[in-house]
Amino acid sequence: MRIAIVCNDTRGGVQPYVALARGLRGAGHHVQAVAPSGLTEMFGDAGIPVTALSGDVQAIVRDSGGAAERGALASLVFAARQLPRVMETWMRETLDGCSGADLITGGIGGMGTGLAVADVLGVPFVEAHLQPVGMPTDAYPGVLMPWMPRWAGAGALRLSHTLSEAALWGSMAGPTRRARRRVLGLRGAPRSNRDQPVLYGFSPEVVRVPSNGARRRHTTGYWTLPLEAAWEPPAALAAFLAADGPPVVSIGFGSMASEDPAALAALARGAASDAGARAVLLSGWGGLAGAPDDDTALTIDAVPHEWLFRHVAAIVHHGGAGTTGASLRAGVPVTVVPFTMDQPFWGARVTALGVGPTPIPRTRLTRERLASALRRSLDDDAMRGRAAALGERIRAEDGVAEAVRQFEALAAGRG
């Protein structure tokens, strides 16, 4: 089967699809991808043919004026302003990148163009999400409304899903409709995903998506990119981790840009010191930087989470879906500092599972609050035990293999 994967997101939202692509190719399928221009090397390094989408996602994020720091509404408004400028170009590029495919797949970031292209090519589109969308439930709140309490009742919880998804899709609805019409000549509602199964690339230990309903839904486990056997950490990082001294914590906020990255880095370093820990700061797209490295803190640009997280005593991150999965898989306590979109949801799940302190929203982050969360992560033996047990259960899963089985079952059904 020829499968096209469309993923238009930041690095953390693209990497799981690289893992999925590798698994599908290893099972004998021809896989091609469509991804942002600055991230195509992730597929290229894995030997997957890839078509680049125009624009520089990293530059857009850094030039956003810190929209992510102001929360989901600011992020959605920013996206709504950006998409009309690029959606028609992306639609053409996605059409080119999916040429010859028997099936197209992708999540929220890929559906804007991928679903329309599947319609015009007359092939199925299989939704493959990193977030629990598409199935209202009263088991947990919607991805943009994690603050909805259970005591509000089943109706309110289900409504939170409807409202969350209206907000998620609303920012791209207008530009997508125009691009469908102008580029592909399509009108009306998408149809290529109808009656198709839905896959979720996270662990059922973290979120259980209900399987009842008209469409089959499969929570496969995380789509994790394996660490290359030949990979070795930078010498400075290996030496820092091996040095005698207080425990080491990892602090990084991925692709979340900050208006004052030096101040954020100073806050993180100070909080780790106050908690009696040393810190590895992951600069990421946010550009965490500041004081020179010393024996209490080391700043590095990027390092595989699968390696780093299992070598630290606690983790602080922004709550992206992929980073949350990697941190839970490591089996150590996690403090989530959510900036925007679905990040508060994942932070709430971490707390509900008992494997991390209460999330600290970026707008309320202080040195004192972060230090307190780190102290609890390092000193709460019960929390550490729960995190270790959860990590062991997640590591026993093989989300990529399960997703591949679902695609092959679909192919067999089409026979």
LUMKOL-819740 format. One record per residue (C-alpha): z, y, x. Coordinates in steps of 0.05 Angstrom, whole numbers, plus 5000, padded with zeros to 4 digits. Layout:
# residues N
ZYX/...
This chain:
# residues 415
500050005000/498450715023/504551145011/504851905021/511652235030/512152975013/518453325038/519054075043/526054245066/530354405126/531453895181/537253555146/532953475083/527053195121/530352695168/532152185114/524852155094/522952015166/527751415164/524551195098/517551275128/519350845188/522150305142/516050285098/511450265159/515649705189/514549315125/507049355134/505249955091/500850535112/505051155110/502951885115/507252495108/507053235089/512553655120/514054365144/510254565206/516554645249/518953945232/512553525236/514553265305/519952855271/514452445238/509852485298/515252205344/515951625296/508451495297/507351725225/501052145210/503352815183/500253425152/503754085166/505554585111/504255305131/509955755150/516155695193/522155455152/526955605208/524456325214/524756415138/531956175137/533956625195/530457225162/533757105095/539157625107/544557105102/542756905030/545856225039/552556535057/552556874989/551956234950/547055864905/544856444862/542856864922/539156264951/535456134886/533456864881/531056864953/526956224940/523956524877/521457114917/518456684973/514956144933/509456554899/506956754968/505956044993/505555544936/498055544928/497055445002/502154885002/498654564942/492054534980/495454265043/499153735003/492653514970/489553435038/495653065066/495952575008/488552385010/487551645000/494651494978/496050954927/502851264912/506451914928/513952004935/518852554949/525052904925/526553614901/523153924961/516853514953/516053494878/513354204870/506754014902/507153264907/507753134833/501753584817/497553244871/499352564844/497052804775/490253024801/489352394844/491351944787/496751574826/504151464811/509551934836/516251604851/522052084854/526251954916/532152424916/537752594964/541952884906/544152574840/539252924795/535452714733/540952324697/546252724659/552952374660/560152504646/562252114708/561652734752/559153454744/552153714759/550153864830/550654624822/556954604780/562054174817/567654614792/566854354721/573553984709/573953304676/578753574624/572954004597/570453364565/564252924567/559853434533/561353974583/560253504642/553453294614/551654014601/553254184674/547653714695/542754034647/544554734671/544454534744/537554244740/534854824700/537055274757/534354804811/527454754780/527255454750/525955804816/519655394829/517155304757/512755924752/509455874821/508355134812/504955224744/500355754772/498555334833/497254724789/492455124748/489055534802/488455014857/488054354819/485654574750/491654244716/495054464653/500854174615/506953784638/506753314698/505452584679/504952174743/512452054748/513051814676/515551094670/516551064746/523150864777/527651374811/530851244879/537051584907/538051594982/545651604985/551151094980/553650834914/560450864948/559851614946/556251734879/554351214827/548351454788/548351124719/542750614711/542350654635/536651044604/529150984597/527550984671/530150504724/534650844774/536750544841/542150824887/539850494952/544650745005/543351285057/536551315091/539051345162/534751455223/536950955276/539051215343/533851065396/536450535444/534650955505/538051595480/543551865523/547952475511/547253095555/551653035617/555853635596/557353335528/559052655556/563852975607/567053405554/568352815508/571052385565/575752915593/583252835583/586253315533/587053435458/582653075408/575553325399/572753575332/565453715315/563954375280/556954575258/553354865198/546354585207/540755025181/545455525148/544056205179/549756695187/549357455189/554257435248/553756775284/558057005342/563757175295/563056505260/563156135327/569456515348/572756335283/571055605293/573455595365/579955945346/581355475288/580354855331/585055145384/590255315331/589854595305/591054315375/583954065384/577954175428/571354335394/564054135401/560154695367/553254505341/549355155342/543754915295/539155415261/545155865248/545455995322/552955905332/554256225399/559156685433/564156575488/562156155549/563855415548/570455205577/575154605574/576954765501/569954855471/562854655485/556654925448/550454495444/544054615406/543253945372/545153215381/544252605336/549852595285/549751835286/552151865358/556552485360/560552375297/563151695319/565852015383/570152555350/576752555312/574553005255/568353355230/566954035199/560154175168/556554545113/555853975064/548453835067/546753165035/544452835100/550053115142/555152895090/552352195094/552552175169/559752435171/562251935119/558751375155/562551565219/569151405184/573252015204/575952585160/571053115139/572153845122/566354155084/564954895087/559654965033/554855545036/550055424978/546254974930/548754254928/553654334985/559754484941/558153844903/558353414966/564653774988/567953604922/565752874929/568952834998/575553084970/575152634908/574352034955/580552244992/577052285060/577553035072/581453665056/579554124999/572854465015/573155175042/567355585013/563855995066/565756635029/573156445036/572956155106/578356425153/581056185219/587656015186/584555605130/580155215177/585855085225/590054815168/584554345145/583554095216/590953965224/590953545162/584753175184/588053005250/595052855224/594252535155/594351785171/592951585099/586752025097/584451755164/585251045138/581251185075/575751515117/575450925164/575050435106/569550825071/565550885135/565850135145/563250005074/557550515082/555550225150/554849545116/549349825072/542049865090/539250415046/532350405078/531449655069/533649704996/528850284984/523149885015/524849304969/524249764909/517450034931/514949324942/517449104874/513549684845/507349484883/508048764859/508849004788/502449394793/499348754821/
